Amino acid sequence: MIGPDQDLDTPLPHFLNQEAKHVPPTSVGGPVRTGRRTEGRDVASPRLLRRCLFAALPALLVASVAIAPAQAGPETAAGDVSAAAVTFQDTFDGAAGSAVNSSKWQIETGDNVNNHERQMYTSGNKNAALDGQGHLVITARKENPANYQCWYGTCQYTSARLNTAGKFTSQYGRVEATVKVPRGQGMWPAFWMLGNDIGTVGWPASGEIDVMENVGFEPSTIHGTIHGPGYSGSAGIGAGYTLPGGQQFADGFHTFAVDWAPNSIKWLVDGIVYQTRTPADVGGNAWVFNKPFYLILNLAVGGYWPGDPNSSTVFPQTMVVDEVKVTTGDTSTPPTGVPIRGLANKCVDVAGANPANGTAVQLYDCNGSAAQQWTVGSDGTIRSLGKCLDVTGGGTADGTTVQLYDCNGSAAQRWTVSAAKDIVNPQANKCLDVTGNNSANGTRLQIWTCSGAANQKWTVG
């Protein structure tokens, strides 16, 4: 996605008028993948839940190695989280209706003939404002309150686009945003980056990293893409990530990220890596991603790729951003699809390999089956068979059982793995426990006051 013919609240050089992803990128060596279910229901944002939970954590957990919500800090596989430093963070705190922090973001204004988008990007807080609950809300409306003129005549829609050019750039690290996308034909939300040298080298020599794009006619799929000289526009190199079972990204918040290192970019959705790109993927063309880039958030309406809104599209539509964060240092990815071993070297197991909501999670002989493959997500979830490890009924009492359930972003599905090999539910401040210290196959797992006993020790991977 590259940019509009525009002015800016804070003026930028003329180069921002050059831009352009016109049609869907080609997936080169990276087919559309089907992912595990993450946060599918429309619930409170992960960061708001975290604010309530983490204030009560004891010092023991503060010192632990966290498998935390993506917003809580840099995600590491099993090491020292202090190795990573937060270099940019916006949690969008402020009064409802107020504009974004101008020390971090500037608002771009104008239309975009390059992509044939239909909106006018407006200034100030007209279409980009805080909601007073820790979110930025970018709103697309079917309106023209000021007789805006677009490339096609009188504008039919308004929306917003923000960037950090001149305020923040990054070279390498984890770049992530937790976002709830809009829904409907013609919607085109994006979180992406442009090379900071675009003013001198132009696009696509500047490089473009699309962390996340979604088009309304693909409600279950997002795309991650790179653009550079010889592989831009429709020839951009990327892949898609698709939620299973007809789930839609607009149903809840998801964390979209890249782990970016010299000569390597990995794309993640809710902690799951779905593609990796290196110089070997660009067909002998220049790899233009070993330099500083700045961040962009926008919600486009219409364009070559998504097509225009139609009679089925409901307005207004919103792109709700919970947090944007950049960390540098050790951002290695948590293990995926691995067993969790505990008492008597037996495995955490989904009873009967049954993915139905409410299925018991138990101890069982390790057998390598899908029912014993767990993905530790960067959002604090632990997932198997496309669903989440869940404290039944959100309970906090000793003896509350755990089960498999649709991922919903609730505190009952947040877990922290400590350096001492405890798996802790922060809401209850209790440990995953083998009931009665019984190592027999089929013994139900529960939460219990952390005691350091063998029936509360777990090895991930």
N, C-alpha and C positions, 0 to 999 in steps of 0.2 A: 504494500500500500504506500504510495508516495504522494506528495502533497499538493495542496491547493494553490490556485492563483489567489494570493491573499495579501492582506496587511496583518500587522500584529499589534496587540496592545503594547508590547514592548518591541520596537522595530528590530527586524532581523534582516540580514543581507538578502539580495534578490534571489540567491540560489534556491530558496524554499519554493520558488515558483516552478522549479524544474520537476517533476516527480512522476511517478508511476506505474504501480502494478495495475495492469489493465484487465487481465484475465487470470483464471485460476492457475497457480503454479503447477508445474509438472512434478510428480513424485519420481525422482530419479534414485533408484536403488533403495527406495523406502516406501513400501506400499502402505495404504491405510491400515492401521492396526486397530484391533478391538481391545479396549481396556477394561479394567475392573471397575465396578461401580464405586463411586466416591461419595460426593455429598449431594444426593439426589433430591431431597425434599427442601422446600422453601422454609428455611429456619434462620435463626439469628446467625449473624456472621461469625466465623471462627474466632476472630480477634475479640469480639465482645464476650464470647464465652470464656476466652482465655483470661480476660481481665478479671472476671469473677473468680476463676479457679486459682490462678497462680498467686493471687494476693495471700491466699491461705496456705501455701506450700511451706513446709518446714525446711530448715537449713539443709537437711539430708537430701532433699530433692533438688535444691538449688545447686548442690555440688554434683549431682548425677549427670550421666551422659544422656542427654535428652533425645528422645524421638518425639519432638515437640510439634505443635502446629507450625505451619510454615512461617507464620508471623513471629513466632517466639524467639527465633534466633537462627543462626546458620546451622544447616543440617549436615551432620557428619555421620559416617558409617558406624564407627564405634570408638572414636578417638576423642581428642581434646577439643572441645568446642571453642576454647579460647583462641585456637589457631585462626579462626575466622573473625573478621572485623566488619561491622556494619558501616558502609561508607555513604549510604543514602537510605532514608526511610521517611515515608509520609504515611501516617495513620489517619489523616484527614479528620482530626479532632477540631471542633470549633462550633460556633453557633449555627443553627439551621438557617440556610439561605445565604450564608457568607461565601465569598469567593475563595478559591484555593490560595495557598501560601505563595505569595509572589516572590519570595526568596528562593523558592524551589521550582516553580512552574511559570511559564508564560502562556498566554492564550493566543492562538492563531485565529485570524478572521479571514473570511473570503469564501469563494466557491472553489470547485475543482473540476475544470474541464478535462484534465488529463485522464481521469478515471471515469468521466461522465457521471460523477456523483451529483445528486439532486439538491443537497442541503446547502444552506449558507451557514458557515461557522461564525458564531456571534461572540461578542466580547464579554468580559467581566463575568458576572454570575447568571447571565440570562439563561444559559443552557448547561452550565457546569457549576454546581454549588454543593456545599456540604449539607448533610441532612441532620446534623446535630447528634447523630448516633455513631459517629466514627466512620462515615462513608463519604466518598465523593460520588455524586450522582450526575452523570452526563445524560441529558434528556434530549431525545429527538422528538420534535413536534411537527405536526402538519399545520403550518401557519406562515404568515409573513406580516409581522407587526409593524415593519418599517419600510415597506415597499422595496425590499432587497431585490437587486437584479443579479441573476445568475447567467451563466454562459448560454443557457437555453431560453432566457427571457426572465419573466417574473418568477422569483424563487417560490417553491411550494413548501419547503421544509426548513427548519432550523436545527442546529446541533452544535457540538463543541469539539475542539481539538486542542490539546495541551502538549507542550514539550519542555525539556530541561536545557535546551541549547543556550550556551552562555552562562548557565548556572550550575550545571553538573554534567560531567561525562565520566565514563568508566571504561577501563580496559581490563577485561577478564573479571572472573568472579561469578557468583550466582545472581542473576537478574530475575526478579519474580514479581508477580502481581496476583492478588487474590480478587477475583472478579465474578460477578453474576452478570451474564450477558443478557441482552434483550432477546425477544423472539419475534418472528414474523418475516414474511417475504420482503426483501429489499434491505433488511438490516445488515450492517457490516461493522461490527466492533473490532477493534484491534489494539494490541499492546506490542510495540515494536521499537526499533532503534535505527538511527542513521549515523554513518561515519561523520565525525566532527569536522572533517576536511572537505565536506561537500561544497563549501563555498569556493574552494580552489580547484578541486578535481572534477566536480560535477557528479551526477548520478548516471550510471550505477557504479562508477569507479570508487565512489565513496563507500560503497557497501551498504547493505540493508539487512538487518536481522529481524525477522518477524517472529516474535516470541509466541504470539497467539493471534489468529484471525478466525472469525466465524462468519459464515454467510447464512442468511435466514432460511434458505431452502435446505440447509443441512443442519438441523437443530441438534443432532447428536454428535457432530464432528467438528473438531477444530483443526487448524493447520499451522505448522511451523515451517518457515522457509528462509533461505538465504538468497540474496540477489547480489550480483557483482558483474564485472565486465565479461560478457559472453554468456551469462546465465541470469538474465533479468526478465522482468515481466512474466510472460507465459512460460519462459524457459527457466524461471527460478527453481531452485533445487530444494525439495522439501518432502514432507509426508504429513498425513493426517492421523488423528487419534480419535477413535469412535467409542462412545459409551455403549455397553451391551444392552440388549433387551428393550430398545426403543427409548431409553432414558435420554433426557435433553439437558444440555448445559444451562439452559435458562431456568431450570428447576432449583438451582442452588448455587452457592459459592464454590469455586474451584481455584486452585493455585496453579498458575501457568509460569514456567520458569525455563531458563537456559542455564546450564553449567558451561561456562565459557573459559577456555584456556588457550594458550598458544597452539595454533593449528588444530583446534578441536572445539566443537560446539555440540552439546547434548541438550535435547528438548525433553521436558518433563511435564506431566499433568498429575497433580496431586502426589508428587514424589516418584511417579513411575516414568522411567526413561522410555521414550518411544522412537527416538531416532538419534543418530550421531552423524555429524558431518566433519570431514577433514579435507585437506587439500587434494586428496586422492579422488574426491567426488566431483571436482569442478572441471574435469576434462582438459587439464593442461592450462586452463585459464588462471588468472591471478587470484590468489586467496587474499582477500582485502579486509580481513577481520582481526588482524594483529595490531590494533590501534584504538584510540578512544572513540566511543560512540555516545550519543545522547538518547534520552528516552522520549517516547511519544505515546499518548493515549488518545484515542478518538472513536467516535461513533459516526460512521458515514451512513447516508441514506441513498440507496440505489447505486448504480454504477455498472460497468461492463460485467464484472464477476457476479455480484448478487442479483442483478436485475433490479428493476424498479418495484416499489411497493405496488400492491394491487388492492382490490376490494376486501381481501381477507386480512390485510394488515391493520392492526389496531394501534392507534396513537393516543397518547404519547407512549414511547418506548424508552426504557432506561438501561444504561450500562452502569452498574453499581460497583464501585471499586472500594474494597475494604482496606487494602494496604499495597504500597509499592515499596520494594526494598532491594538494595544491592549489597551483597556481602563479598568480601575478598578473603582469600586464604583457603583453608581446607574445606571444600564444598563437595566432597565425594558423596556419592549417592548411597542411601541406606540399602541393605540387601533386599532383594525381591525374590519371591518364589522359593523360600527356603523353609526347612523344618525349624520348629522351636522345641528343644529337648528339655525335659525336666526330670522329675523323680524317677529313679531306676532307669535313666536314659531312655525314657519313653517320650512320645511326641504329643503335642497339642493337636487334637484331631476333631474334625466336624463329624458328629455321629452319623453313620450311614452314608457319608458323603452327600448328605441331603442339603441343598441350598435354600430350603424353605425358611422363612422367618421363624425364629424361635427354636431352631434346631440346637440341641445341646452341644456344648463344646466340652470335650472329655480328654482323659489321658488314654493313650493306646500304644501298642507296639508300633515302632516306626516302620513304615512300609513303603515310603516314597510316593504315596498316592496324592492326587490333587487335594484331597481333604486334609492333607498335612503340609501343604505348601502355603506359606504365609508371606505377605508383603508388608513390610514395615514402612508406612508412608511418611513423607516429610510433614504431613498435616497432623501427625499424632495418631493416626488410625493404624490398626493391624488387620489385614484383610485376607480372606480366603474365599474361593468360589464366587468372587465378585461381590461379596458382602463383608460386613465389619464385625469384629469382636466387640460385643456389646454387653454391658452390665444390665441384667434383666430389670426392666421397669425403671431404669435410672437409679436403682437403689444404692444406698451407701452403708447399709448394715452388714456386720460380719455374717457370712453365710449366704449372701446374695449370689445367686448363680450367674454364670456368663453364658451367652448364647451367640448365635449368628443372626444378624439382622441387617436390613437395608441400611446402608451408610446414610446418615442424616446430619452429620456435623455436631451432634449433641455431645455434652460432657460425658455421657455414658460410654462414648466410643473414643475417648482420648486416653492415651497410654504413654507412660514414660519408662524407659529402660534405664536403670541405674548402673553405675560401674560395678556395683555389687551383684548384678544379675537379677535384681528384682524387676518385675513388670508392675508398675504402679498406675492405678487410676487416680489422677489428681483430684477429681471431684470428691471421692470418698477418702482419699489419702490412705488407700489400702492396697494390698498386694494380690496379684493373681496367685491362687492357692489350690493345691490338690486336696480335695475334701478328706478330712480324717487321716491325712498322711498315708493314704491307701494307694499303693502302686498297682492295683489290679486294673486290667483293661476295662474301660468303660466308666472309671471313676470320674464323676462330674467335677469340673473346675468352678471355682467361686472366687469372691474377693474376701480377704480377711486381714485383720490388723497385721501389719508387717512385723515379723518376728525373727527373720534371718534363718528360719528353719529350711531344711533341704527341700521340703515340699513347696517352697516359694522361690526356688532358684531356677533360672531358665537361661538356656544358651540359644541365641538366635543365629541360625546358619550352621 
